[in-house]
């Protein structure tokens, strides 16, 4: 296999796993970031990212991984 193809497939797997984690753990991530931002002095009104943001980014990563794997499958056969 070519090095570029190995890199693309590795990136696809990382994108799928990372995207799935973002989708599944989106509420926990949003709550953790919001709590961390509010913990600082004088930042009581600071807001974190919403769970919808993590859902959108996670779905984009999953779509990117699926696209790369689909591209590889279509060119392999």
N, C-alpha and C positions, 0 to 999 in steps of 0.2 A: 504494500500500500504506500501511496505517496505521503510525505510528511504533511502536506496541506490538507489532505483528506483526513488524516488522523487527528489533526488539530480541529478541523471542522466537526468531526464526530464527537470529540471530547467536549468541545464547546456546546454542542447540542445536548449532550447528557447533562452537563452542568446547568444549562439553561432550563431544561426540564425539571431537574431536581430543585434548583433555586426558585423557579416559578411556582412549583408545587408547595414549597415551604412558605413562600410569601402568601399564597392563597389560603393555605390551611392555618397559618399562625398570624393572620393579619390583625386580629383584634388584640392579641397579646403584644405584638410589635407596636401597635398604635398606643396602647395603654402604657407600655414601658417607656416609649419615647416621650409621651406627654408627661409622665411622672418625672422623668429625668429633667425635662425642661423646666418644670415648675419647682424643682428642688433648689434651684439657684436663688440667691438673695435678690429681691427686687424683681422677680420674674413670675409673680403669682398668676398673671394673666396669659402667660406664654402658652401657645397651642402647639400640638404636635400634628403629625400627618394623620389623616383619617383612615379608617380601615378600607374605605373605598379606593384610596390611593394605592394601598398595597395590593388590593384585588386587581386593579387595572395593570399595575406593573407586573404582577405575577402572571396574569393572563398573556401579556405581551411576551414575557420570557418563555412561557409554555408554547405559544404560537411560533416563536422563533426556533425553538428546538424542534418542533414538529415539522416546520418548513425545511430545516437542514436535513433531517432524517428522511423526509419525503423526497427531497432533491436527490439524496444519495441513492435511495431505493430506485427512483426512476432512471437514474443514469447507470445503475449497476446492471439492469436487465434490459 
